[in-house]
Every structure is written in C-alpha cells, then in structure tokens.
Amino acid sequence: MLEKAGIYHCMRKSAWEKTQEEIFKERAEVLGRAGEALAAALSEVDRIDRLIVESLRTAGERPGLEALAEINGEIRRYNRAREYAELRYYYLIVTREAMGFRRHKAVEEVYRIPPKRKYL
C-alpha cells in the first residue's frame, strides 16, 4: 500500500511543477515561431534569388534597358527581403539570449543570411 502511495505521489505534479512545465512549453513555442518566421523570410529571399537567376539567364532574349530595369527591380526586392530576414535573425538571437542561450553556432549554421546583391 505504501508503495502504491509513493508511486501515486510521484505521478502527481505540484502547482509549481505544472507552472514550470507551462513556462517551458511557452518558451519552446516562442523559439519555434521565431525560427519559423526566419525560415519563411529566408525562403522568400531564395525564391526571389531564383527569379533573378532566371531573369539573368533569359536576359539575352530581351536585350535593352527594360530587361535591365526588370532585373534591378528584382534585385531591389531581394535586398529588401534579405534585410527582413536579417531582422528576423536578430529577433531569434535576442529571444534566445533572453532565454539564457548564449551560444548560437547552430543557429548560424542553419540560418545563413546570403550576401546582398549588387545592381547591374
């Protein structure tokens, strides 16, 4: 009987343990959302980069200033999207720092911000 009572006691969580668990869950969700926002921003940068590469590949078919202006417009969109991704990266790092994480090497490796593109 005492053995069963001990097991039952171990299975029940105190209010403090439940609160700690909820806080941990919230922290994980916040980090997850920050990472997802950054991943989405980087995905948009990659999508625009592919458009630029395709436009450069087909530029010979449409010579002139119009093609150049179109490509530079895409480069402008790319650089703005890249800046937004940099901001999202900053938010992720700040969030991690606020939660006590001090090393970000894995974040740096997973979420690489590509370099700016220069106009043609």
C-alpha positions in Angstrom: 0.0 0.0 0.0 2.8 2.4 0.9 4.5 1.5 -2.4 1.4 2.5 -4.4 1.0 5.7 -2.4 4.6 6.6 -3.3 4.1 5.9 -7.0 0.9 8.0 -6.9 2.7 10.9 -5.2 5.5 10.8 -7.9 2.9 10.9 -10.7 1.1 13.9 -9.4 2.6 17.2 -10.2 2.7 20.1 -7.9 1.4 23.5 -8.9 5.0 24.7 -9.2 5.9 21.8 -11.5 2.9 22.5 -13.7 3.8 26.1 -13.9 7.4 25.3 -14.8 6.1 22.9 -17.5 3.8 25.6 -18.9 6.6 28.2 -18.9 9.0 25.7 -20.7 6.3 25.0 -23.3 5.7 28.7 -23.9 9.4 29.3 -24.3 9.6 26.4 -26.8 6.7 27.8 -28.8 8.2 31.3 -28.8 11.5 30.0 -30.1 9.7 27.9 -32.7 7.7 30.8 -34.0 10.9 32.9 -34.2 12.6 30.2 -36.1 9.6 29.6 -38.5 9.4 33.4 -39.2 13.1 33.4 -40.1 12.8 30.3 -42.2 9.9 31.8 -44.1 11.9 35.1 -44.7 14.9 33.1 -46.0 12.6 31.1 -48.2 11.3 34.3 -49.8 14.9 35.5 -50.3 15.7 32.2 -52.0 12.5 32.5 -54.2 13.4 36.0 -55.4 17.0 34.9 -56.0 15.8 32.1 -58.3 13.8 34.7 -60.2 16.9 36.9 -60.6 18.9 33.9 -61.9 16.2 33.0 -64.4 15.9 36.6 -65.5 19.7 36.8 -66.0 19.6 33.6 -68.0 16.9 34.9 -70.3 18.1 38.5 -70.5 19.7 37.9 -73.8 16.3 37.1 -75.3 15.1 40.6 -74.2 18.0 43.0 -74.6 17.8 46.6 -73.6 17.1 48.8 -70.7 13.7 47.2 -70.0 15.3 43.9 -69.1 17.9 45.6 -67.0 15.3 47.6 -65.2 13.3 44.4 -64.5 16.3 42.6 -63.1 17.3 45.6 -61.0 13.8 45.7 -59.6 14.1 42.0 -58.6 17.5 42.8 -57.0 15.8 45.6 -55.0 13.1 43.2 -53.8 15.8 40.6 -53.0 17.8 43.1 -50.9 14.7 44.2 -49.0 13.7 40.6 -48.4 17.2 39.9 -47.2 17.1 42.8 -44.8 13.8 41.5 -43.4 15.5 38.1 -43.0 18.4 39.8 -41.1 15.9 41.4 -38.8 14.1 38.1 -38.2 17.6 36.5 -37.4 18.3 39.3 -35.0 14.9 38.7 -33.2 15.7 35.0 -33.0 19.1 35.7 -31.4 17.6 38.2 -29.0 14.9 35.8 -28.0 17.5 33.1 -27.4 19.6 35.5 -25.3 16.6 36.5 -23.2 16.0 32.8 -22.5 19.6 32.3 -21.4 21.1 30.7 -24.5 24.5 32.2 -25.1 25.9 30.1 -27.9 24.3 30.5 -31.3 26.7 28.5 -33.6 24.0 26.0 -34.6 21.6 28.9 -35.4 24.3 30.5 -37.6 24.8 27.2 -39.4 21.2 26.5 -40.1 20.0 30.1 -40.9 22.6 31.6 -43.2 21.8 35.0 -44.5 23.0 35.3 -48.1 25.0 38.4 -49.2 23.4 41.5 -50.7 23.1 41.6 -54.5 24.6 44.4 -56.4 22.6 46.2 -59.1 23.5 45.8 -62.7 
